[in-house]
Amino acid sequence: MTIADMNRLEHAAHMSMDGFQDTEAALPSFDVPALTSSRLAAIVASAAILMVSLFQLFR
């Protein structure tokens, strides 16, 4: 297989994948709930650390 053949195959692969990438880009992202739950977990952890430190401070 020559370099020209490999370039043609690569070009054909890119051309065939363009349709799939456009379809995926049109779908809504479902990462938002995961981001929200990680933010909620960070807030809960921060509140717990704050409560423990205040308890230790005023004990």
MDAnalysis code that builds the backbone (N, CA, C; Angstrom):
import MDAnalysis as mda
import numpy as np

u = mda.Universe.empty(177, n_residues=59, atom_resindex=np.repeat(np.arange(59), 3), trajectory=True)
u.add_TopologyAttr("name", ["N", "CA", "C"] * 59)
u.add_TopologyAttr("resid", np.arange(1, 60))
u.add_TopologyAttr("resname", ["MET", "THR", "ILE", "ALA", "ASP", "MET", "ASN", "ARG", "LEU", "GLU", "HIS", "ALA", "ALA", "HIS", "MET", "SER", "MET", "ASP", "GLY", "PHE", "GLN", "ASP", "THR", "GLU", "ALA", "ALA", "LEU", "PRO", "SER", "PHE", "ASP", "VAL", "PRO", "ALA", "LEU", "THR", "SER", "SER", "ARG", "LEU", "ALA", "ALA", "ILE", "VAL", "ALA", "SER", "ALA", "ALA", "ILE", "LEU", "MET", "VAL", "SER", "LEU", "PHE", "GLN", "LEU", "PHE", "ARG"])
u.atoms.positions = np.array([
    [0.855, -1.174, 0.000],
    [0.000, 0.000, 0.000],
    [0.903, 1.239, 0.000],
    [0.620, 2.132, -0.906],
    [1.447, 3.325, -1.023],
    [0.915, 4.428, -0.113],
    [1.694, 5.463, 0.017],
    [1.297, 6.601, 0.833],
    [0.074, 7.282, 0.242],
    [-0.012, 7.329, -1.064],
    [-1.182, 7.924, -1.718],
    [-2.448, 7.134, -1.395],
    [-2.326, 5.800, -1.375],
    [-3.480, 4.972, -1.016],
    [-3.902, 5.225, 0.431],
    [-2.925, 5.334, 1.308],
    [-3.226, 5.588, 2.713],
    [-3.888, 6.948, 2.883],
    [-3.413, 7.945, 2.137],
    [-4.029, 9.277, 2.206],
    [-5.472, 9.238, 1.705],
    [-5.718, 8.494, 0.629],
    [-7.088, 8.369, 0.120],
    [-7.993, 7.685, 1.136],
    [-7.489, 6.623, 1.771],
    [-8.277, 5.935, 2.786],
    [-8.578, 6.847, 3.971],
    [-7.584, 7.603, 4.397],
    [-7.789, 8.521, 5.511],
    [-8.808, 9.597, 5.145],
    [-8.714, 10.105, 3.943],
    [-9.657, 11.127, 3.481],
    [-11.077, 10.549, 3.422],
    [-11.202, 9.323, 2.926],
    [-12.514, 8.680, 2.852],
    [-13.081, 8.449, 4.244],
    [-12.231, 8.087, 5.191],
    [-12.688, 7.878, 6.568],
    [-13.175, 9.185, 7.180],
    [-12.449, 10.261, 6.930],
    [-12.880, 11.567, 7.445],
    [-14.203, 11.994, 6.825],
    [-14.349, 11.742, 5.525],
    [-15.588, 12.120, 4.844],
    [-16.772, 11.316, 5.371],
    [-16.559, 10.025, 5.643],
    [-17.663, 9.199, 6.131],
    [-18.006, 9.527, 7.582],
    [-17.047, 9.983, 8.357],
    [-17.297, 10.314, 9.758],
    [-17.926, 11.687, 9.933],
    [-17.876, 12.538, 8.934],
    [-18.460, 13.876, 9.060],
    [-19.952, 13.803, 9.337],
    [-20.664, 12.878, 8.745],
    [-22.089, 12.731, 8.979],
    [-22.378, 12.334, 10.413],
    [-21.559, 11.453, 10.973],
    [-21.760, 11.017, 12.351],
    [-21.477, 12.144, 13.327],
    [-20.457, 12.921, 13.068],
    [-20.126, 14.016, 13.971],
    [-21.208, 15.085, 13.947],
    [-21.792, 15.365, 12.796],
    [-22.868, 16.347, 12.731],
    [-24.083, 15.874, 13.509],
    [-24.395, 14.581, 13.428],
    [-25.531, 14.032, 14.155],
    [-25.301, 14.125, 15.653],
    [-24.095, 13.821, 16.105],
    [-23.788, 13.890, 17.532],
    [-23.826, 15.319, 18.032],
    [-23.406, 16.264, 17.220],
    [-23.410, 17.661, 17.639],
    [-24.830, 18.190, 17.772],
    [-25.769, 17.643, 17.006],
    [-27.145, 18.114, 17.055],
    [-27.882, 17.590, 18.285],
    [-27.408, 16.491, 18.887],
    [-28.071, 15.939, 20.062],
    [-27.801, 16.805, 21.288],
    [-28.763, 16.913, 22.182],
    [-28.533, 17.702, 23.398],
    [-27.521, 17.009, 24.306],
    [-26.821, 17.782, 25.049],
    [-25.804, 17.248, 25.949],
    [-26.461, 16.783, 27.241],
    [-26.076, 15.604, 27.708],
    [-26.633, 15.066, 28.938],
    [-25.643, 15.164, 30.085],
    [-24.571, 15.959, 29.925],
    [-23.579, 16.108, 30.969],
    [-23.997, 17.126, 32.021],
    [-25.061, 17.870, 31.781],
    [-25.487, 18.910, 32.707],
    [-25.900, 18.333, 34.058],
    [-26.697, 17.242, 34.137],
    [-27.036, 16.695, 35.447],
    [-25.803, 16.203, 36.213],
    [-24.823, 15.634, 35.511],
    [-23.620, 15.180, 36.181],
    [-22.865, 16.372, 36.763],
    [-22.836, 17.463, 36.027],
    [-22.175, 18.663, 36.520],
    [-22.925, 19.223, 37.716],
    [-24.233, 19.208, 37.684],
    [-25.033, 19.716, 38.784],
    [-24.843, 18.856, 40.026],
    [-24.816, 17.539, 39.864],
    [-24.641, 16.668, 41.019],
    [-23.243, 16.810, 41.608],
    [-22.241, 17.061, 40.780],
    [-20.896, 17.255, 41.321],
    [-20.799, 18.588, 42.056],
    [-21.504, 19.591, 41.560],
    [-21.540, 20.869, 42.281],
    [-22.248, 20.712, 43.616],
    [-23.354, 19.967, 43.615],
    [-24.085, 19.719, 44.851],
    [-23.213, 18.965, 45.847],
    [-22.472, 17.986, 45.380],
    [-21.574, 17.232, 46.249],
    [-20.485, 18.137, 46.815],
    [-19.961, 19.048, 46.010],
    [-18.933, 19.976, 46.496],
    [-19.505, 20.930, 47.540],
    [-20.731, 21.387, 47.340],
    [-21.354, 22.289, 48.313],
    [-21.614, 21.560, 49.624],
    [-22.104, 20.323, 49.541],
    [-22.365, 19.542, 50.753],
    [-21.070, 19.266, 51.493],
    [-20.020, 18.911, 50.772],
    [-18.725, 18.650, 51.424],
    [-18.181, 19.918, 52.066],
    [-18.315, 21.057, 51.400],
    [-17.846, 22.322, 51.976],
    [-18.640, 22.680, 53.224],
    [-19.954, 22.462, 53.174],
    [-20.785, 22.748, 54.345],
    [-20.420, 21.839, 55.505],
    [-20.132, 20.582, 55.227],
    [-19.738, 19.653, 56.293],
    [-18.422, 20.074, 56.917],
    [-17.463, 20.472, 56.094],
    [-16.165, 20.928, 56.618],
    [-16.352, 22.180, 57.462],
    [-17.191, 23.100, 57.005],
    [-17.465, 24.323, 57.753],
    [-18.122, 24.011, 59.086],
    [-19.096, 23.102, 59.097],
    [-19.785, 22.743, 60.339],
    [-18.827, 22.106, 61.335],
    [-17.962, 21.201, 60.849],
    [-17.001, 20.545, 61.745],
    [-16.009, 21.553, 62.297],
    [-15.539, 22.464, 61.453],
    [-14.568, 23.454, 61.940],
    [-15.215, 24.417, 62.935],
    [-16.465, 24.816, 62.694],
    [-17.158, 25.679, 63.672],
    [-17.406, 24.938, 64.978],
    [-17.769, 23.673, 64.890],
    [-17.958, 22.875, 66.101],
    [-16.670, 22.780, 66.900],
    [-15.557, 22.560, 66.212],
    [-14.263, 22.470, 66.903],
    [-13.859, 23.818, 67.488],
    [-14.193, 24.882, 66.826],
    [-13.816, 26.221, 67.274],
    [-14.571, 26.621, 68.530],
    [-15.855, 26.341, 68.603],
    [-16.677, 26.778, 69.710],
    [-16.920, 25.683, 70.758],
    [-16.196, 24.624, 70.725],
    [-16.365, 23.557, 71.698],
    [-15.590, 23.815, 72.929],
])
